[in-house]
Amino acid sequence: MGGSFAGLLAARVLSDHADEVVVVEQDDLALEGNGSGAPHRQQLHALLSMGHAQLERWFPGITEELIGAGARLGTGFQVQFYLDGVLKPPLAHSRMMGATRTLLESHVRGRVLALPNVVLCRGRAGGLAFEGSRVCGVRFTSEDSLSPTTAVSDGMDADLVVDAMGRSSRLGAWLEERGWSAPPLERMRVDLGYATAAFHRGDELPDTVIAHSAPGPASGYQPTVCEPGALASVEGNRWTVVLAGYTDHRPGRDQDEFRARMRRCVAPLREVAERCSMDGDVRTFHFRDSQRRNFALLDRFPGGLVAVGDSVASVNPIYGQGLTLAALQASALSAYLRTGAPLRDVAWGYFRRAGVVVNAAWQVSATADLAQPHVTGPYPRGYRLIRWAGDKIAEASVIDPLVNSAFMDVVHMQRHPRALTRPSLLLEVARVMLGR
Ligand SMILES: Cc1cc2nc3c(=O)[nH]c(=O)nc-3n(C[C@H](O)[C@H](O)[C@H](O)COP(=O)(O)OP(=O)(O)OC[C@H]3O[C@@H](n4cnc5c(N)ncnc54)[C@H](O)[C@@H]3O)c2cc1C
């Protein structure tokens, strides 16, 4: 249920195990272009290094395919991360794609739908069918794309049902209707504003594919030194630029204001503001809260049912984790299915595996968000110590390539945040800070 990024990745994984995989999607995503599709899809979407690795794992050769379609692959110094306005040491092993989400997803969709046992069905899922304590199918309303007014209520049997309906998924309500508990929902109010605009790309910044600027400990995580934002070199000889801000500092739609704000950002964004013409409108998005559904806290759950992507966790997009998280959950699903566990059983093994990556992503985003004065919890245990150590690691990462590499491995989801508590790393951080 849901044929966007998470649903497609799950379908790819399931195709290795199932006779037939049916993706039920309510929108005609193939028609998506500028101006259409869910609003978040029009915002800049960066794919972290781990997301890129996962994409190649499930779709070998997709990087070359995307490059052929105009995307750019950034490595080493072409990927530039700034903290408090200072450029961090480059990372030899980082790989990030410069592409719009529309391009990325259209190639993923093309590869998934080319699989002989995967089919796409236009329709809106409206509930689950049960057989005893397991889910045995989906109820949905199918829409004939040629004549959208003819909607037919239908049902479909399934050995395994996957919820990939995004953050507004109604899975919890459907479970409650049938006497099951909904997974507890945890929320963190972040009140983030996002604004994305495209610019024509010429010969400026030939060595930049991604540039990212964030406030850090030196500015108290406030946009005083420079504005938070990012740019990506994407297909169609365009730059995609995103600006972000919390509460009253949310960016608006005004083009002049957008450009003025870019001039208060780091050098690559200033350069694009000075030299490039804007292509189209500024598109804004208001992201109120991060949320996650804790399936692992439930005592009982039906068999034959799992959830992936934003329907499980949708975290502050400023850290660019969502697509990578969806890909890692697909890999967790694959690992679970390879154990041969019966599908009619509760998929605790999947939820446990997926919980590790979800909790890691939440830990990274929630710890950073709690540095904002308007974000008031929930606080994790030991937050003050985590905050203090995190600040020191972030400060040292601007100076020292080794610390930066360890820090960015966590940012790129290649390592669990626990890796930052290694004594050898903490000693290195202490050495760097004392030296300074
Ligand atoms: C402003 C913003 C910027 C972001 N930037 C980044 C970024 O830089 N990098 C990154 O990795 N992530 C980013 N994200 C997060 C990323 O967009 C999400 O994590 C990602 O979209 C999750 O994919 P999904 O498939 O789970 O959900 P969605 O993309 O929301 O898709 C859900 C799908 O389910 C379908 N659906 C819903 N209900 C039904 C139903 N009843 N029946 C059938 N179909 C249904 C919908 O039509 C939709 O296609 C950003 C998010 C936002 C809001």
The ligand as a Tripos MOL2 file, in Angstrom:
@<TRIPOS>MOLECULE
LIG
   53    58     1     0     0
SMALL
NO_CHARGES

@<TRIPOS>ATOM
      1 C1         10.2980   19.1750    2.9220 C.3       1 LIG1
      2 C2         10.8980   17.8040    2.9110 C.ar      1 LIG1
      3 C3         12.1980   17.6140    2.4390 C.ar      1 LIG1
      4 C4         12.7880   16.3580    2.4780 C.ar      1 LIG1
      5 N1         14.0650   16.1980    2.0750 N.ar      1 LIG1
      6 C5         14.6530   14.9880    2.1210 C.ar      1 LIG1
      7 C6         15.9900   14.7890    1.7020 C.ar      1 LIG1
      8 O1         16.7040   15.7180    1.3320 O.2       1 LIG1
      9 N2         16.4920   13.5310    1.7300 N.ar      1 LIG1
     10 C7         15.7660   12.4710    2.1720 C.ar      1 LIG1
     11 O2         16.2790   11.3490    2.1720 O.2       1 LIG1
     12 N3         14.4890   12.6270    2.5930 N.ar      1 LIG1
     13 C8         13.9290   13.8430    2.5840 C.ar      1 LIG1
     14 N4         12.6360   14.0080    3.0030 N.ar      1 LIG1
     15 C9         11.9060   12.8360    3.5100 C.3       1 LIG1
     16 C10        11.3110   12.0290    2.3740 C.3       1 LIG1
     17 O3         10.5350   12.8620    1.5480 O.3       1 LIG1
     18 C11        10.4450   10.9140    2.9410 C.3       1 LIG1
     19 O4         11.1590   10.2220    3.9270 O.3       1 LIG1
     20 C12         9.9820    9.9750    1.8450 C.3       1 LIG1
     21 O5          9.0930   10.6360    0.9980 O.3       1 LIG1
     22 C13         9.3000    8.7490    2.4400 C.3       1 LIG1
     23 O6          8.7750    7.9920    1.4010 O.3       1 LIG1
     24 P1          7.4820    7.1200    1.6400 P.3       1 LIG1
     25 O7          7.3470    6.2810    0.4200 O.co2     1 LIG1
     26 O8          7.5430    6.4390    2.9580 O.co2     1 LIG1
     27 O9          6.3020    8.1590    1.7900 O.3       1 LIG1
     28 P2          5.6820    9.1710    0.7370 P.3       1 LIG1
     29 O10         6.7120    9.7080   -0.1580 O.co2     1 LIG1
     30 O11         4.8760   10.1440    1.5310 O.co2     1 LIG1
     31 O12         4.7000    8.2930   -0.1360 O.3       1 LIG1
     32 C14         3.5380    7.6930    0.3640 C.3       1 LIG1
     33 C15         2.7770    7.1720   -0.8450 C.3       1 LIG1
     34 O13         1.6610    6.4400   -0.3940 O.3       1 LIG1
     35 C16         0.5510    6.7900   -1.2170 C.3       1 LIG1
     36 N5         -0.6710    6.5440   -0.4350 N.ar      1 LIG1
     37 C17        -1.0370    7.1550    0.7170 C.ar      1 LIG1
     38 N6         -2.2040    6.6480    1.1590 N.ar      1 LIG1
     39 C18        -2.5630    5.6910    0.2680 C.ar      1 LIG1
     40 C19        -3.6610    4.8070    0.1680 C.ar      1 LIG1
     41 N7         -4.6560    4.8030    1.1090 N.pl3     1 LIG1
     42 N8         -3.7290    3.9560   -0.8680 N.ar      1 LIG1
     43 C20        -2.7260    3.9520   -1.8240 C.ar      1 LIG1
     44 N9         -1.6700    4.7750   -1.7880 N.ar      1 LIG1
     45 C21        -1.5860    5.6300   -0.7590 C.ar      1 LIG1
     46 C22         0.7760    8.2630   -1.5400 C.3       1 LIG1
     47 O14         0.0640    8.6570   -2.6910 O.3       1 LIG1
     48 C23         2.2700    8.2950   -1.7390 C.3       1 LIG1
     49 O15         2.6390    8.0350   -3.0610 O.3       1 LIG1
     50 C24        12.0380   15.2500    2.9770 C.ar      1 LIG1
     51 C25        10.7390   15.4340    3.4220 C.ar      1 LIG1
     52 C26        10.1860   16.6960    3.4120 C.ar      1 LIG1
     53 C27         8.7900   16.8770    3.9490 C.3       1 LIG1
@<TRIPOS>BOND
     1     1     2 1
     2     2     3 ar
     3     2    52 ar
     4     3     4 ar
     5     4     5 ar
     6     4    50 ar
     7     5     6 ar
     8     6     7 ar
     9     6    13 1
    10     7     8 2
    11     7     9 ar
    12     9    10 ar
    13    10    11 2
    14    10    12 ar
    15    12    13 ar
    16    13    14 ar
    17    14    15 1
    18    14    50 ar
    19    15    16 1
    20    16    17 1
    21    16    18 1
    22    18    19 1
    23    18    20 1
    24    20    21 1
    25    20    22 1
    26    22    23 1
    27    23    24 1
    28    24    25 2
    29    24    26 1
    30    24    27 1
    31    27    28 1
    32    28    29 2
    33    28    30 1
    34    28    31 1
    35    31    32 1
    36    32    33 1
    37    33    34 1
    38    33    48 1
    39    34    35 1
    40    35    36 1
    41    35    46 1
    42    36    37 ar
    43    36    45 ar
    44    37    38 ar
    45    38    39 ar
    46    39    40 ar
    47    39    45 ar
    48    40    41 1
    49    40    42 ar
    50    42    43 ar
    51    43    44 ar
    52    44    45 ar
    53    46    47 1
    54    46    48 1
    55    48    49 1
    56    50    51 ar
    57    51    52 ar
    58    52    53 1
@<TRIPOS>SUBSTRUCTURE
     1 LIG1         1 GROUP 0 **** ****
